[in-house]
Amino acid sequence: MKEVLAYIEQKKQEFAQLPIFDFLKDKSIDPKQRLAFAPCITPFVMNIWEVNKYFFREEPTDDPIQALINVHSYEDDHHFLWYFEDMEKLGFNKSMTYIDALKFIWGPENEKARRVCHKLAAYAFQADPIVKLALIEANEATGNVFLTLTAEIARELEEITGENYRYFGEHHLAVETGHAMGTPDVENLIESIEVSEEMREKACELVAQVFAAFTEMLNEWMAYVKANKFDQVLTLV
């Protein structure tokens, strides 16, 4: 599994070069404006926990790798509650009609965000636990890059507002750093897993597709930010 993890690290470094990350780092831009894309995350946030529950989790199991995956699937199933809190604190919880909400979430500006979860579900469906583990590690890697930067923005906002932002801030980053499997010394455990050449190639192929899907989603968010200032976003949502 060590070779698969090395490939994930390589793809993570490439992923970290996306334009949106330069935008998130730019302290000349108001911190709220740097989070203007927050509504676009909704399809991912609200779907990923069900992808974990119905496609990654498999109970009961005698497979130790699947057991690790099951633990992880439970750890991720409440993050949407932190997102709700932050959206309220950021001022996004404005009244809108039910139809308008549906149009926004399922509109063209969120197409790539919706497809990420569809693809993760398809890749995980009836997959070998080693493949599932590689998919989770790739997902965690993208989250670590993203949340490392949003946590800094959250710190800036906390100084201004006095609010604590659990989804975009340090709280979420802490559980997405490294291998969030809830097991002591899990990194060494994962690295020590023996993987056949065929399984390694399959895992790396799907890892590349996961990073490609996340890249499309974040580029979609960047396009949304370019088209919408924070105050404009508030009128939309």
C-alpha positions in Angstrom: 0.0 0.0 0.0 3.0 2.2 0.4 3.3 2.8 -3.3 -0.4 3.8 -3.5 0.0 6.3 -0.7 3.1 7.8 -2.4 1.0 8.2 -5.6 -1.7 9.9 -3.5 0.9 12.3 -2.1 2.1 13.1 -5.6 -1.5 13.9 -6.8 -2.1 15.9 -3.6 0.9 18.2 -4.4 -0.5 18.7 -7.9 -4.0 19.4 -6.5 -2.6 22.0 -4.2 -1.6 24.1 -7.2 -5.2 24.9 -8.3 -6.1 28.5 -8.8 -8.7 28.5 -6.0 -6.0 27.9 -3.5 -4.1 31.0 -4.5 -7.4 32.8 -4.1 -7.9 31.4 -0.6 -4.4 32.5 0.4 -4.8 36.1 -0.8 -5.2 38.1 2.4 -5.7 41.3 0.3 -9.2 39.9 -0.3 -11.9 40.1 2.4 -12.1 36.8 4.3 -15.8 36.5 3.7 -15.3 37.0 0.0 -12.8 34.1 0.0 -15.6 31.9 1.3 -18.2 33.2 -1.2 -18.3 29.8 -2.8 -19.5 28.2 0.5 -23.1 27.5 -0.8 -21.6 25.5 -3.7 -20.3 23.0 -1.3 -23.8 21.9 -0.3 -24.2 19.0 -2.7 -20.9 17.5 -1.6 -21.5 18.1 2.1 -25.0 16.7 2.1 -24.1 13.6 0.0 -20.7 12.4 1.2 -22.0 11.0 4.5 -24.5 8.9 2.6 -21.9 7.7 0.2 -19.9 6.6 3.2 -22.9 4.9 4.8 -24.2 3.1 1.7 -21.2 2.5 -0.5 -18.1 2.4 1.7 -19.5 0.9 4.9 -20.1 -2.9 4.9 -21.3 -4.5 8.1 -20.8 -7.0 9.5 -17.3 -7.7 8.3 -14.4 -10.0 9.2 -12.0 -8.1 7.0 -9.7 -5.8 9.1 -9.3 -3.3 6.3 -13.1 -3.0 5.9 -13.3 -2.6 9.6 -11.1 0.4 9.4 -13.3 1.8 6.6 -16.4 1.3 8.7 -14.9 3.3 11.6 -14.1 6.1 9.2 -17.6 6.1 7.7 -19.1 6.8 11.1 -16.6 9.6 11.9 -17.6 11.5 8.8 -21.4 11.2 9.2 -22.0 14.4 11.2 -19.8 17.0 9.5 -22.8 18.5 7.8 -24.0 19.8 11.2 -20.8 21.9 11.4 -21.5 23.2 7.9 -25.0 24.3 8.9 -23.5 26.2 11.8 -21.0 28.0 9.7 -23.5 28.9 7.0 -25.6 30.5 9.6 -22.7 32.5 11.1 -21.5 33.6 7.6 -25.0 35.0 6.8 -26.0 32.5 4.2 -29.2 31.3 5.9 -31.4 33.8 4.1 -35.0 33.0 3.2 -35.6 31.7 -0.3 -38.3 29.6 -1.9 -38.1 25.9 -2.0 -38.0 25.9 -5.8 -35.2 28.5 -5.8 -33.2 26.3 -3.4 -33.6 23.3 -5.7 -32.6 25.3 -8.8 -29.4 26.5 -7.1 -28.3 23.2 -5.6 -29.1 21.2 -8.8 -28.3 24.0 -11.2 -25.3 24.1 -13.6 -23.1 26.0 -11.2 -23.1 22.9 -8.9 -22.9 20.1 -11.5 -19.3 19.1 -10.7 -19.9 19.1 -7.0 -22.8 16.7 -7.5 -20.8 14.4 -9.7 -18.0 14.0 -7.2 -20.2 12.0 -4.9 -21.7 10.1 -7.8 -18.3 9.0 -8.9 -17.1 8.1 -5.4 -20.2 5.9 -5.0 -19.6 4.2 -8.3 -16.0 3.5 -7.6 -16.7 2.2 -4.1 -19.7 0.0 -5.1 -18.8 -3.6 -4.4 -15.1 -2.7 -4.6 -12.3 -4.5 -2.7 -11.6 -2.9 0.7 -8.1 -2.0 -0.5 -9.6 0.1 -3.3 -12.1 1.7 -0.9 -9.2 2.6 1.4 -7.3 4.2 -1.5 -10.4 6.2 -2.4 -10.8 7.4 1.2 -7.1 8.4 1.4 -7.4 10.4 -1.8 -10.6 12.1 -0.5 -8.8 12.9 2.8 -5.9 14.3 1.0 -8.0 16.8 -1.0 -9.8 17.8 2.3 -6.5 18.4 4.0 -5.3 20.8 1.3 -8.6 22.6 1.3 -9.2 22.9 5.0 -5.6 23.9 5.8 -6.4 27.1 3.9 -10.0 27.6 5.0 -8.8 27.2 8.6 -6.6 30.3 8.2 -9.5 32.2 6.8 -11.7 31.1 9.7 -9.0 32.4 12.1 -9.2 35.8 10.4 -13.0 35.8 10.6 -12.9 34.8 14.3 -10.8 37.8 15.1 -13.4 40.0 13.4 -16.6 38.3 14.5 -15.7 36.4 17.6 -17.4 33.4 16.2 -16.0 29.9 16.0 -16.3 28.2 12.5 -16.3 24.5 13.0 -16.6 23.3 9.4 -14.2 25.7 7.8 -11.9 26.1 10.8 -9.5 24.2 13.0 -12.1 21.8 14.4 -12.7 20.2 11.0 -9.0 20.3 9.9 -8.0 18.5 13.1 -10.1 15.4 12.1 -9.1 15.5 8.4 -5.3 15.7 9.1 -3.5 12.4 8.3 -5.4 9.2 8.3 -8.7 9.7 10.0 -9.4 6.1 10.8 -9.7 6.3 14.5 -7.0 3.7 15.1 -3.7 4.2 16.9 -0.6 4.1 14.5 -3.0 3.8 11.6 -0.5 5.3 9.1 2.0 2.5 9.7 -0.8 0.0 9.6 -2.0 1.2 6.2 1.5 1.3 4.8 2.2 -2.3 5.8 -0.8 -3.7 3.8 0.3 -6.0 1.1 -1.2 -5.1 -2.3 -0.9 -7.1 -5.5 0.3 -5.4 -8.7 -3.1 -5.7 -10.3 -4.8 -4.1 -7.2 -2.2 -1.4 -7.0 -2.8 -0.4 -10.6 -6.6 -0.4 -10.1 -6.3 1.7 -6.9 -4.0 4.2 -8.5 -6.2 4.5 -11.6 -9.2 5.3 -9.4 -7.2 7.7 -7.2 -6.3 9.6 -10.4 -10.0 9.8 -11.3 -10.9 11.0 -7.8 -8.4 13.8 -7.9 -9.6 14.7 -11.4 -13.2 14.9 -10.1 -12.2 17.1 -7.2 -10.2 19.3 -9.5 -13.2 19.9 -11.7 -15.3 20.7 -8.6 -12.9 23.2 -7.2 -12.4 24.9 -10.6 -16.2 25.1 -10.7 -16.2 26.9 -7.3 -13.5 29.3 -8.6 -15.7 30.2 -11.5 -18.6 30.9 -9.2 -16.4 33.2 -7.0 -15.3 35.1 -10.1 -18.9 35.6 -11.1 -20.3 36.5 -7.7 -19.2 38.9 -5.0 -20.1 38.0 -1.4 -23.0 40.4 -1.2 -24.3 39.1 -4.5 -24.2 35.5 -3.2 -26.2 36.5 -0.1 -29.0 37.7 -2.4 -28.9 34.4 -4.2 -29.1 32.2 -1.1 
